[in-house]
Amino acid sequence: MWSNGRVWTCHRIWVLDPGISSPPPRPPQLSSASRESSLRRIVLLTATATLALASVCAPAQDSLPDIGSSAGQLLTPHQQEQYGAMMLAQLRHYDYVLEDPLVDSWLDSLGSRLAANSDSPRQPFTFFMLRQREINAFATLGGYVAVNAGLVLAAEREDEVAAVMSHEIAHVSQEHVLRGVERAQRDQLPILLAMLGAVVLAQSAGGNSSDDAAQAAIVSGLGLMQQRQINYTRSNEHEADRLGIQTLSRSHYDTDAMAEFFVTMQTRSRANGAGAYDTPDYLRTHPVTTTRISEAKSRSEQLQRSGGGFTAAPIATDNPLLPGGLTISSDVLARGGTGEFELARERLRVLSADSPRAALREYEQLARSGKLDEAQRYGRAVARLRANEIAAAIDDLAALLEDRPGDLWIELGLAEAQARGSQRDAADERFASLLARAPNNRAVALTYAQVLSERNTTEAGKHAQAVLRPLLARSSDDPAFQRIYARASEVAGEPVRAGEAYAEAAFLGGRAEQALIQLNTLKKRPEVDYYARARIEARIAQITPVVLELHRQGIYDEVLDRR
């Protein structure tokens, strides 16, 4: 784990492979009593997942298996993927995951490029963004890699984010995470018991601060459990740094970026909470030391001297599709980054802020210290759009598009702003142009379908379905798609399709019991034909054992009325 802050993880036990995992809508505001119940439920969910994992890791024996030199004997790749998926499901359930199609696309492009150039290019990875502004990133079983919004905001350039992600990818490829699970089995339960006691004490304290104290106890306990689970040894860290720098080099990123970001983290940690992105010193599993910075610089220099690092000289290409002896400027390779980092960082500034108004205040502060650059102007326009300052957002985005013609992020923002304003025809024309230019682009399709569904007419709903249909086959594990497709089908007058998609969104959001109830209700509708009934009954058969096991563990959906 790369950590300058807290790790937020919760786990829910699954009996069968859920197949998919995804986020629910933002949870409702809870009363003090409800929040206490919810917090205790988090502890219980974590405890049951821990015990379940231990039973998976050590079946039919009282002692842990002797894994020898092969960590893969502890958990199969499929079990590792299940474990990672349940963690992501719970992070989504409690609204820690920041899901935005443009940010998702940028992060996945960056991560996929690095993974393809790692020591395990065939290892599947899932990259996702957390909305927390602490500087943090971590990897867990199954190739699930999380990056905090605060880490991206703290980075000066994409190479630094790539350095952190390369480090985490190395932890997965070298099975450091898997080996940590074996160590975690010996001490997770005492940690959970201590955490539960801390929650009870915090809640019994009373007063306005009791909920905050309980939340702090949860965070500390879960962070400690994660720290024990991924308590990398010094050799693990050195190995992850070394392989991470190699991955940077192969991906044509600046190999000096790792040492540079070490310095950034060290500087911010010394501030001891002086800024919005700084966090307390505890729970750091990866201490940044002068020695570690020096070693990272040394490795980078060695790569550059050997010709394997970032250099300013032209580089010969061995691409068989290009003429022999052709050289490519390193400037071109350096631009081999996604080209979207600055816009992604500013979009994250808005989406991770407490509110659009809070984001606008940040831009006001930035403007007082100097003129806003293009990316910051884009971020301010996104904040204005989300704050319902439609006219100002349209003006900002139109001006930016003149400076950066053809930029998909800016043009998509302008199309959305026009649709929410009084320029529907211009918006539809712009969306049609974007779809023609970037067919099957997830961000374009989801944004346009959502805009169409908001018009609440049958014609618009059917149009939204048509926009989404090309993505249908590859979106079974996409919660945002399921929610938007459900609404489009509802508006289009297709309640069965809508019901299936709504139930899938609930299941992906960690609401298995709600999904089961919705599907059982749906199959009784008279308009359900033979084929739809078969689909629904098959999904019920998959979800039922999950719900039964949750009940056996004493875990129920707190939203459902049980009178």
N, C-alpha and C positions, 0 to 999 in steps of 0.2 A: 504494500500500500504506500502510495505517495501522499503524505499527510502533513498539512500544516493546520489541521483543525479536526473537527469531529466527523465520525463516520456514522451514517444513519442507516441502519439495517433492521428489518423485521423479517421473520420467516413464517410461512404457513405450511402446515403439513399437507401433502397430497398423497393419495393412495395410488391413483393411476396417473400416467403422464397426461397432464392437462392439454398437451399439444401446443398450447398457446398461452401467452401471458400478456396482460395489458392493463391500461389504467382506467379507473372509473372517473365519473365527474368529480369535481372538487368537493370534498366532504362538507356537510353542513356545519354551521356553527353550533357547538354543543354547550349545554349548560354545565355548571361546575360538576354536578353529580354525574351527568352523562359523560363528561370528559374523564372523570375519575374511573368510571366503568370502562371506558374505551382504553385508557392507559393500562389498566390492569389486564385487559384483554390482549393488549400488545405483548405484555409479559408472558401470558399464558400461551399465546401463539408461538412466541419465540421458544418457550420451554418445550412445547410439544414437537416443534420442528427439530430442536436439538436432540431430543430423545429419539425421534424417528430417524434422524441422520445417524445417531450412534448405533441404532439397531440395524440399519442398512450396512454400516461399516463393519459391524461385528456380528454377523448372523450366527445363531445356534452355538454360541460359545460365550463364556463369561469373561474371557480376556480378549484384548485387542488382537487382531490378526498380525502375524509377523509379515510386514510388507517387504522386508529385505531392501533391495536396491530399486525395486519397481513400485513407485507410488501408484501406478495404474491398477494394482491389485486391490487397492483400498475401495475405490469406486470405479465403476465402468464409465466410459465416456457418456453413455446415455443417462446414468444416474447423476453425473456431474452437471449435465445440461439441465436436468430436472431441478437440481438444487439451485443453480443460478436463476432458473426461470421463476421459482417460488420466491426468491429474494426480490427479483424485479417486480413481481406481482404485488408484493407487500409494499414496496417503495411507491408504486403507483397508487395502491389503495389508500395510503396515507398522504398522497399528494406531494411527494418529494420529487417526483420526476417531472422535468420540464419538457413537454412534448410540443414541438412546433415543426411543421413539415420542412421549412427552410433550414432551421438549425439542425434538425435530424439529418437532412441530406448532406450538409457540410460536415458534420461530425462523422457520419458513416463513410463519406468519401475519404476523409483524412485517415480514419482508422483502418479502412480496407486497404488503402495504399501501404500503410505501415505493416499491417499483418501480412500482406503478400510478400513483403521484403524481409520478414522475420525469419527466425530459424525453424518455424513451424507454419509454413504458408498454407497447409491444408487444415489447420485447426480453425473451426468456425468461431467467429467472434461476434458479440453483440455489444455495440457501443451506445450508451445513452447518457443524457444530460440530467443532472440534478439542479434544482433551482436555488440551492443554498449558495451564499456568497463567500463562504469560507474557502480558502485555497486547499483543494483536496481532490484526489482521484484514487480509485482503488479497483482492483480486479478480484474476481471470485471464481468459483468453479464454473466450468462450462464455457469459459471464454467471455464472461460478462464483465465489461469494463465501464465504470462510471466516471464521469468528469463533472466536477462542480462548476456552476456558472462563474463563481468567484475566481477559479483558476484561469479561465479564459479572460476575464476582466483584468486580471493582474498581469497577463502576458503582453509583451510589447509586439510580438509577431508570432505567426503561425508556427515557426520552427520551435518555439519554446513549448507550445502545447503539444507538438509532435514529440518533443523530447520526453515529456511526462508520459504520454501514451505509449511510446516505445518501451519505456521502463516497465510499465504495467503489463504490456504484451509479453515481455520477457519473463515476468513472474509466472504467467500462464504457460508459456511454451516450455519452461524449465520445470514445471510442476511444483513450484514453490508453494502455490496455494493449496494443492492437494496434500502435500506433506504437512502443511499446517493444520489440516483437518484432523489428522491422526493425533497431533499433540493436543488439539482443542478438546478432544473427548474426555481427557482426564480432569479438566477443571471448569468446563462450561456450567455444569449444574450448580456448583457453589456460587458462581458469579450470578446466575439467575436468581437463586434464593436471596442473595444479598441485595440484588436489585429490587426484588419484590418487597423486601423489608424496607428498603429506602423509600419506595413509593408509598407504603402504608404510613411510615413516619411522616413523610412530607404532607400527605393528605390530612393526617390528624393534627397537623400544626395549625390549620385554620387560617383565616385571613385571606387577603387578596393575593398573597404570594404563594399560596399552597399549590395552585395549579402549575405555576412556573417551576416550583420546586419539584413537583412530580415529573414534569416534562424533563427537567434537568436530570433527575434520577434515571429516567428511561434512557435519555441520550447517553449518560455516562455509563450505564450498565451495558447497553447495546454496543457502545463504542469499545468498552473494555472487552466484551466478548469477541468483537471483531478483531481487536488488537491481539488477543490470545490466539484467535483462529489463524491470523495471518501475521504472526510474530516472526518475521523473517530474520534469519541469522545474518551476521555480518557478511559471510561469504555469499549468501543469497543476494544481498544488496549490491555487492561488488559485481556479481555476475549479471544482475539485471541492468546495472549501469553500463557495463562493458557491452553487453549484447544490444542494449537500447541505442547506444551510440553507433554501433555497427548498422542497426536498422535505419537510423537516421541517414547514415551515409549512403546506404543502398537506395533509399527513397529520395536522395538528392536534397536533403535538408541540411542546414548548417550544423555540423557536429559540435560547434562551440555552444549551441543553444542550451544544452543540458547544464553546463557549468554556469551559464548566464542566469538560468532560472533558479539554480541553487542559490545564487547570490540574491536574487529577488526575494526568495522565501526567507533567507536568513535576515535580510534587511527588515522585512515586514514582521518577522517574529520578534525582533529586537524592539520594535515599536510597541509590543505588548498590548495589542488591542487598541491602538491609536486610531485606526481607520476602519472603514466599513468592511474591508476584506480580511482583517486580521482576527485571529482567534487566540485563545489561551494556549499556554505552552504544553499542556498535558495531552495525553493520548497521541503522541507522535510516534509512529512506528518506524519512521524513516528520519532520524535526526540528521540535520544538515550540518556538517562540520567543515572546518577549513581543510582537513585532510580529504574529505570526499570531493570538495570543489577542486582541489589540486589534482586529484586523480582523474577527475572528469576532463580537466583541461589537458592533462598529459595524454590521455587516450585519444582525444581529438587531434592533438598535435601529431601523434604517431600515425594516425590514419591519414592526415594530410601529407605528411612526409612520404608515406608509402603510396600516395596517389589515390587512396581510397576515401578521402574526405572531401569536404567542400573547398574548392579552389577557385581562383579568379581566372585561370587559364582555360583556353578551349579544350574540350575533351573529345577524344576519338570515340566514335560510336561503333558498336558491333552489331547494329540492327541489320539483319539480312535483307531488309526491304529497302535500305538506303545504299547509295554508292559506296564502295570500299574507300577507306581513307578519309571519309568525310568527318569533319570535326564540328562539334556543337558548342556554342558559347555556354559557359557555366551560368551566365545570366539567364539563359533560356531554361536551363535545368533548375536554377534557383526559383524561377517563376513556375516550376512544376508543381508548386503548392496549389491548393484549390483556387486561389485568387479571390476567395470569399471571406477570408478571416476578418477583415476590418468590419464588413457589414454584419457578419455573424456576431462579433463581439458587441456591437452597438445594439443589435436586436436583442441579445441576451441581457444587456443593461436594462432594457425596457421590460422584458418578460420576467426578469428576476426581481424587479423592484416591487415594493409593497403595493403600489398602485400606479396607474399611468400618470397621475398627478405627481407622485413622488419621483417618477422618472423625469418628468418635465423639470422639476426643481433641480435635479442633477444636471441637466443640460443648461439650465440657467447659471449654475455654478461654473460649469466648464466654459461657458461663453464669457463669463467675467474674467477668466484667466487667459483668454485669447480667442481668436476667431475659430469657430467650429469648422472642422474639415468635412469632406464630403460624407464620410461614413457617419460622423456624428450628426450631421444634418439629416441623414437617412434615419438614424435612431430617433431623433427628435420628431421627425414626421410620423414614424410608427407610434410614438407615444401620443402624439396629437390625434391620430386616427383612433387609438384605443380610448382616448379621453373624449371622443365624440366631437373633436374640433375638426370637422370634415373639410371645411373650406381651406383652412390653413394647411391641413395635410396634403390636399390636392395641389395647392400652390407649391409647397415644398418639393413634393415628389415630381411634379412637372418640370420644375427648374433643374432638379437633379438629373432627370432623364435627358435634358438637353446637353448636360455636361457628360453624361455616360449613356449614350444611346444604345439601346439593345440590352441593357443590364436587366436580367430576369428578375432579380430581387426588387429593384426599383419599379420596374414596369408592373409586376404583380401587385405591389403595394398601391400603385396608382389605380390599377383596375379595381381593386377592392374599395379604395376610397371613393372612386367615381360611382360604384354600385351602391354604396351606402349614402351617397349624396343624391343629387338630382340629375345625374348624368348616366342613366341606365343604358341608353343606346351606345354611348361611347364606351361604357364598361364592357358591354357584351361584345362589341367589336374588338376591343383590346384582349379580352379573354379568348375569343376565337383565334386571334392572331397568335397568342401565346401557345394555345393547344396545337395549332398547326406547326409552330416552330419547335415545340418541345412536347411531342405526343407522349402520352403515358407518364408525364412528369407528375409526381405525387403531389407536390406543393400546389401546382397550378390546378390540378383536378379537384383536390379537396377544397381549396379556397373558392373556386367557381361553383362547385356543387353546394357548398354551404350558403353562398350568396343567393343561388337560385332557390334553395329550399326556404329561405327567409321570405321569399315573395308569396309563399303559401298558396300557390295555384296548382291545379293538376298538371297543367302544361309545363310549368317550371319544375315540378317534381319529376316528371318524366324526362325532361331535359337533363336534370341533375343525375338521374339514374344512368342516362346514356353517357354522360361525361365520366362517371365512375366505373362503368361496366368493363372497360379495358383493364382496370386494375383489380377486378374482383378475384381472379384466380390466384393472385399472389398476395392477397391482403387478409387471409384468414387470421393472422396473428397481429393485425394492425387495429388497435382499439379506436383510434381517431377515424379510420375508414369505416369501421362498423357503426359507429354512432352517426356519422354523416349519411351513410347509406341507409341506415334505419329511418332517419328523418326524411330523406328524399323519397323513400318508398311509401312512407306514411302520407306525405303530401301528394304523391302520385296516385293514391287510392289503392295501394296494395298492402293491406294490413298484415297478411301472412308473412310476406317478405320482411316487412318492418318489424314484426314481432320476433322473427328469428334473429334478425340483426341486433335488436335491442337486447335479447337474451344473451347473445354472444358477447356483446359489449359488457354486460353485467358479469358474465363469467370471467372474461379477460381482466376485469377490474377487481377480482378477488371476491366477487359476490356469487359464489356457486349456488347457494340456497335460493337466492332471488332468481337466478337464471333458471333453476329447476322449476320453481313455481310458475315463472312466466311461460316456459315451454309446455308444462302440463295444462295450463289454462289455454294456451294457444291451440293445442291439438284438438280441443273440444269445439272450436269454432266451425260452423257448418260449411264455410267456404274453403276449408283445408282439403285439398285433393289427395289422391293416393300417394303421389310422389312427395308432396310436402309432408304428409303424415309420416312417411318412411324416414325422411330426413330428420324430422323432429324426434321421433321415437329413438332413432340411433343416437342422437345427441343426448337425450334423456338417459339412455343406457350408459353413456360415458360419464355423465355428471353425477348420477345417483350414488355410486360408491364413494365419491369424494365427499358428498354431503353427509352420508352415513358415518364415515370415519370422523368427520369434524364433530358430529353430534356425539359419537362415542368418546371423544376427547373432551366433551363438555363445551364445545365452541359453537355458538349460534350467532346468526346475523343479528346484530344489535338494532338494526333498523326495522326489522319485521315486528309486527304487533302480535304478541303471543297470548293475548287474553283468551 
